[in-house]
Amino acid sequence: MLENTELQNILVLDIETVPQYPSFGEVPELFQELWDQKTMKLRSADQSAAEYYQRAGIWAEFGKIVCISVGIFTKHEGRLQLRVKSFAGHDECTLLGDFIALLDKQPASLTLCAHNGKEFDFPYLCRRTLINQLCIPSQLLIHGKKPWEVNHLDTMDLWKFGDYKNFTSLNLLAAIFNIPTPKDDIDGSDVHRVYWEEKNLERIITYCQKDVVTTAQLLLRFKGMGLLGEEQITIV
């Protein structure tokens, strides 16, 4: 599987997102109404729009990106390495600009890889880039391209093998492929609280970086390769 995929032409990424405001009460009135309309059919009968707001980070129209972590495969003395870097902060426009600057230095043929990237990370990045009035980098543009011209890899999509079953988590795939993952990770559902209440962006960055490493390890498993040791992974 992926025999013809060159690892050194792949950038593995993960994003962490939060609601744009700490609480529903701080959301502008117009967007409170739009949020109510957007989530009306998603909420349980006894759940208000305010109670559901902690999930607003899932939608690019109501959330924002606070961290983008990327991993690039390199070779040193013939041995595979993974270098991981993060773009994070409270100013989304700045972190997106820094991420785009990195992509602009890479070839247009660079392959982007993420777990559930086609459904979440890639479109979310494009939408927030436009909202921040920035130019979408060529590696994320898919409009007008044929499917085989889009250089996107999605480890969840690869695992489907054409099946249409529901979401398969990264943690589940890591477990079945014996990929070690730290036990102290926060859960994705905790990111809202950790960002807005704990104000602990560093903890979110660490969580995001760990997901990038796990996704990269999963990609190696898909290629029938051995896992990277800790000494082969560098946090830049």
Protein Blocks (a to p, Z undefined) as FASTA:
>chain_A
ZZlpcfklcccdddddddfbfbfklpcfklmmmmmmmmmmmpcfklcfklmmmmmmmpmk
lgccfbdcddddddeehiacddddddddjblmlmmmmmmmmmmmpcfklccddehklmmm
mmmmmmmmmmnopacdfklpmghpafklpccddfklmmnnopacdcddfklmmmmnopac
dfkbccfklmmmmmmmnopaklmmmmmmmmmmmmmmmmmmmnopacddfklpccZZ
